[in-house]
Amino acid sequence: MAVRAVRGAVQLERDEAGHMAEQVGALLTAVLERNGLTREDLISIWFTATPDLRCDFPAAAARGLGIVDVPLICAQELDVEGAMPRVVRILAHIDTDRARSEITHVYLGAAAALRKDIAQ
């Protein structure tokens, strides 16, 4: 097994806790499914949110999915002029047999524009 990192992002339509939970939950689910992972493969997850998202902690969505024994942390994304608004990003550290080149990074919806080079 190797420790790898997988990235992902999603743009929210609005700053509302239920919507954040739904969208971040969909992002985490897609990351797990597209990489053939289970919760047991997760080591830790970093979440960042743009400064315009204040309704809830993105990590709450992970807890809502039952990811309760994995270290999670939230941070605020840099407030860069012209950056895409209402974006939650993740950096998940995982145990996997996959090569780095086989990791599928997940950018949902409009967030796919953030990393056209690696978005699946």
C-alpha angles and dihedrals in degrees: 000000000000132000110243135171127228125195132207144161142187132191115224122219092217142003099257126130097228092048091048091051091050096047098041089045089053090049094051092045091051092049091052095044097044091050097042091243135149128203088262089065093060117102099174141328130218116202125194127186130192114252092255091067110084105140098096146336112280089221089067087073090058091051088050089057090054097260092140105139099051121094110249131183134182128208137172118257118234113276097236118173111248095016119141109273129232097020128156115196129190135200109191123189112211144179109234145148090221120112116243089253090056095058113111114216113204126218112172127206117329090356088076086081089066094069110015088162094065107015112120 
